[in-house]
Amino acid sequence: MIITQTPLRVGLVGGGTDLPDYYREHGGRVLNCAIDKYVYVIVKQRFDDDIYVNYSQKEIVSRVEELKHELVREAMYMTGVRSGVEITMLADIPSAGSGLGSSSSVTVGLLHALWAYQGHHASAEELAEGACTIEIDRCGKKIGRQDQYIAALGGIRDIRFGPGDRVIADEVSISMADRRALQDQLMLFFTGITRSATTILTEQSANVASSLEELDGLRDLAAAAADGLRRRNIAAVGEAMKDSWALKRKLASGVTNQAIDRAVELAIEAGATGAKVTGAGGGGFLLLICPPEKQTAVRESLSHLRELPVRLDRLGSRVVFNVLRDIWS
């Protein structure tokens, strides 16, 4: 039996510039961090040759190609696991439409577990690239590449994309005290809205040519936020986040709505230095940067929303349990 634990994430600044239609020519950049909310994948050897997959549904099939869950199917193809396994996926947060990168965390966790089951110790970069190949190339998802890297690597990452297909995912080296200071200013509130990012990201990709000014601005704000964090200036991250939200809401029609706009306005008025919706937008979680002394006022102003306390994760995807029983014999 193999169990992997893979973090979810919050994108601080720069989301949208990791879409291939933009970064391959112009170069993208995001500031992203993994959080202590996780996807767990369990892979267990079976006595027979059937394949059992447990998630919000249960599948029992005899062949990989019969699986409806495309991420499981493609991860099994990629890792060479063909039969005789039971795969179970669990999450701390309901995965659909959260804006916390759950789909990519599932894919990274699946690859990690299945490769470990095969006796292969995959690197974080191999996990991230494998997940990108599955989600973007094989499944045709109109998504970027930041979620796969932060899920695999963990930490606080200054991730640069392109020009071309290169990815450089540098960890932002700051002291433990500064890491705690950033962590203490992060606040997450559930908007009560779940949505599929596909429609928003498809429109955003189609709008790249007409949105170059906004995307260039988002990329540059990510650089400013990362540099500010390295200079111990957390307020700079909040300011960059606030400015980035003003740009990001122009990228596609579904990024925001009246309820989200009002929540952002209330948070800023109560003392948050930055506020935005996580992920592609349209719902999910509201992410704030807020000084501790202002957080009581913010909670009161957003009392109609449910808060999710979070801490930062430094390790990325990891195998937390590994018992192999003669699977290579």
PyMOL commands that set and color helices and strands:
alter all, ss='L'
color gray80, all
select helices_A, chain A and resi 20-26+64-66+70-79+102-117+124-138+146-153+176-185+198-206+208-230+234-248+258-270+292-301
alter helices_A, ss='H'
color red, helices_A
select strands_A, chain A and resi 2-13+28-45+51-54+58-61+85-91+156-161+167-171+186-190+274-277+285-289+306-307+318-322
alter strands_A, ss='S'
color yellow, strands_A
deselect
rebuild
show_as cartoon
